[in-house]
Amino acid sequence: MVGEDVRFNPFPGLRPFEEDEDYLFFGREKQIDELLTKLRTSRFLAVVGTSGSGKSSLVKCGLLPGLYGGFMAGTSSSWRIATFRPGSDPLLNLAEALATPSVLYDHLDPEDTDSIQMHTAMLAATLNRSKRGVVDAVAEARLPEDENLLLVVDQFEELFRFNREERNQANEERKSHAFVKLLLDAAEQREQNIFIVITMRSDFLGDCTQFRGLPEAINDGQYLIPRMTREEMKDAITGPVAVGGSDISNILLTRLLNDVGDRMDQLPVLQHALMRTWEKWENDHEDGEGLDLRHYEAIGTMSEALSQHADEIYDSLKTEELKQHCELVFKAITEKSEGGRGIRRPTRISELVEITGVPLKDIVIIAEAFRQHGCRFLMPPPDEPLYEDTILDISHESLMRVWRRCIAWVDEEMISAERYRDLAERAEKWHSYGQVGFLQDPELQLMINWRNSTNPSEAWARRFRDLQYETAMVYLRVSEERRAQIAERERRSRRRKLILAGILIIVFGSLSVVAGIFYLKAHRDHLRAEAANRDLEVARNEAVQNAQQAQEEKERADGEARKAEEQRLLAVARERDARAAELEAKGQRAQAIAERKKADSLREQADNLAAAAELEKRRAEFSARRSEIAERVANDELEKTKRQQKLSQASSSGADAFRLLNEGKTEEGALLALVAYDSNQAYEGPLLNEDIYPALDRAWREMSDRPVYEFVMSSYDVRVVAYNVERKYLASADNGGMVQMHTLGNEMRERSRIYLGEPVRSLTWAPDGAYLFVGLRGGQVLAIATTEMEQNEELDYSSRVRQSATPKLPVTRLTTTEIDGQTFLLSLTNQELNFYTLEDPSTLVSKWVPPSGRANFKSITVHEGKVYLGDGSSLRRLVPSLTPDGEIEMEEDGYLRINEANLEITQITLQKDHVAIGANTGTIWLLDEDELDAKTATPQSFTSQRYRFHQAQITSLQFSPKRDQLLSTSLDQTVRLWPQEYWTSEEAVKPQVIVLPMHEKWVWSGTYVDGGDYFITAGQDRRVIRWYASMEALADEVRKLTK
């Protein structure tokens, strides 16, 4: 509860990790990088996994800290994040998340609830207006251009339950579909920097087909959480233990790993067991004793710990009434779907009171018991006070799968819900259509027993069949009353039959006594009847005569009636003949019109047939000419096809050679790689082949000593390499402040080592090779004489660095240029370009910033006396000159802006009239230098070629000084070689770009050496690697090694 003394526990239990607990989150580092890449490329990321696989934790403790840290290439590190769940009103919950202070509105005070509610209402209205509601809301908020908005929709599967309820309610206004449209439109548009992340259980993927466009979006942006390896699981256990200041025995670690096995859904259960084990260890351990098997077994192990813990809390409820109320509360916030899947049902406390009939104070007591520290079976966390509008929810579905008591409750609730749905459906048919009759036993008695035992409320029933509760209860009550009425009628019928039987016995007895009396009276009456019959015979004769007379009169009347009917029928026949004549005349007129139209149609068909014949004649002539051309081309195509087949076979041989080399068959692989190369050359294949080059490169490395092609620096990543053309030295510098100078002969040998004590950001040599200039993160620029490095194996400049330390902006790039016959050193920071003399790089000669006073410099290069600067998404070409008083002036004579959001130009290189630009998004542009001449150039006014092969920031870009070739390195861990034909060829099938993925982490730098015969790359994996720039030279070297 709030205010209690809470002891630290590095394991969260059933609940997910929160954003501020990333220091406890271990084992998912690789997945975090993959999430960042996926989000950048699609803007709609669906994190999918089984229940208990850690979806929410991976997003909150992995993805979000990565975004805040600026690790997603192509975007700024400024993020506004709105996290919410769909719940029972996804549009309102989205509005509330956007109205959270500091998401869209910085001016909102978290304590000013009235203002927050007002903004929530305004946002809800905007969201309901159209599918562009989110985009409109962000546009109206006027966020800074460099800020991004991320919507995190946790537990997305709740939307499917809400959609099902909308269908049950026959609600024409489908908020669930409107909600999905809002998310999809926000992710597809590019006007605002909006990104979407959802977390969803994989067993709900099939439900996505209920929404148009959602399956396609998930297919493009789906990230299925992989199963944790045993090593990753070990890190997830030992990492938090170490952070907590303890350790864990090997026997317990092995037992935990075996208990988890390959079951991804056991991660929350494991976290809960570790939380309980930690608590047990804190209360019971010897000095120096870490977490051990006895602590784990004392809490019941993974199989029993959770169920035992929950039962302890349940048993701690003081009265039986509270325990009954606890059952009702858990039944209300859990649910089993039609497919038997356990689903959380977050519900406001006020609704729980209405649904369950449990008093508010009892719900608060139950919630506090199950959400206390060291438990956390219910949410929200214990330090948040409970109010009537607070949403109560279980912390994870694992509770429904593992706590035996809860399993029984959920099953009972599912049966109860099924009975209610069946009753409501029959009641609706009975009430609306009369399709079914009343309930009959035994079904009726089952429904009555269910009603009496569960006492369902209208609020409870609304969760399943809205607006049917009253009809269902009436139907059940009327069925019950009708059964009672039928029983009463049957009872009365039986009584009447008994009374009637008694009466009949008495009557028949009396009749036998009276029969004799009536016989005597009947004989006397018989005599009297004979006399009366004689009188009747006389009367009958008179009546017959009268009847004959009446019959004659009737026959005369019938004759007259027949004559009248004949006249009427004759008139009707004449009228029918007249109508038939009229119809026949109309038919003849219609037939005449049809015949005329038919004649017109035949004439038109004849004209068309003539035109078609002429067209077919022309087509035949054209086909003949085309056949002649095709015959001439066929031979050329046949030769071309044969050549392509041979080149394809050569590529396949290269791939087979690489496979053999991977299998350790070095000699066979090398020979096959040479065969592939020779075949490629014989049939005039590309100078660089994406299958053959890697095979030759691998063969060369397998057959060479390691110093020939690679060395590893100290414990820090290598940030930059620079080549001394005059003296053929290679300089490299790492993030720990160490610079090394190497000789490049048959082997790469270390010549000298310099300690600086400050991370290095840039290196460049003086044009004559006499000095190496070093740019540091602290802003200092040092000059180290080459002769000093040649004479000393180790130098310590750390004290000189400390003495010169003053608050400055970090140096991002160094280069040199000649201005009016004098050579200067150029030092670039994010905000300014500084000029120094080569003799004294500590004294500033001049400084330049754009006329606007604002800059975002990321790259610089010098070509033919002109300075090229990457300023945000703009490329500036500047011409420096010296004034009479020694100042340096910069005249801008070329400008170009690339209009893409969040883009920064990180690399620039030139060769002849070609300019190559690399960006933080992984994109490379190739353009003619003439296109910089127009200062007002727009994206529509230049004809550059845009390539997106890299998936992250371009870290180096350089044209070869010897070959028509371009080298690029990137934070996507790859090196790429681009032949000139790639950007000059106009054919549909472009020449191949070679991908070299030998580095295991980010590649920071690359440069050509030895006149372009080789190139060097360096990266975060601490490796400096030498490569051949030519496949021909590489093949020659392999050929030597195989002899």
Secondary structure, 3 states (H helix, E strand, C coil): CCCCCCCCCCCCCCCCCCHHHHHHCCCCHHHHHHHHHHHHHHCEEEEEECCCCCHHHHHHHHHHHHHHCCCCCCCCCCEEEEEECCCCCHHHHHHHHHCCCCCCCCCCCCCCHHHHHHHHHHHHHHHHHCCCHHHHHHHHHCCCCCCEEEEEECCCCHHHHHHHHHHHCCCCCCHHHHHHHHHHHHHHCCCCCEEEEEEEEHHHHHHHHHCCCHHHHHHHHEEECCCCCHHHHHHHHHHHHHHCCCCECHHHHHHHHHHHCCCHHHHHHHHHHHHHHHHHHHHCCCCCCCECHHHHHHCCHHHHHHHHHHHHHHHHCCCHHHHHHHHHHHHHCEEECCCCCEEECCEEHHHHHHHHCCCHHHHHHHHHHHCCCCCCCEECCCCCCCCCCCEEEECCCHHHHHCHHHHHHHHHHHHHHHHHHHHHHHHHHHHHHCCCCCCCCCHHHHHHHHHHHHCCCHHHHCCCCCCCHHHHHHHHHHHHHHHHHHHHHHHHHHHHHHHHHHHHHHHHHHHHHHHHHHHHHHHHHHHHHHHHHHHHHHHHHHHHHHHHHHHHHHHHHHHHHHHHHHHHHHHHHHHHHHHHHHHHHHHHHHHHHHHHHHHHHHHHHHHHHHHHHHHHHHHHHHHHHHHHHHHHHHHHHHHHHHHHHHHHHHHHHHHHHHHHHHCCCHHHHHHHHHHHHHHHHHCCCCCCCCCHHHHHHHHHHHHCCHHHHEEECCCCCEEEEEEECCCCEEEEEECCCEEEEEEECCCEEEEEEEECCCCEEEEEECCCCCEEEEEECCCCEEEEEHHHHHHCCEEECHHHHHHCCCCCCCCCEEEEEEECCEEEEEEECCCCEEEEECCCCCCEEEEECCCCCCCCEEEEEEECCEEEEEECCEEEEEEEEECCCCCEEEEEEEEEECCCCCCCEEEEEEECCEEEEEECCCCEEEEEHHHHCCCCECCCCCCCEEECCCCCCEEEEEECCCCCEEEEEECCCCEEEEECHHHHCCCCCCCCCEEECCCCCCEEEEEEEHHHCEEEEEECCCEEEEEECCHHHHHHHHHHHHC
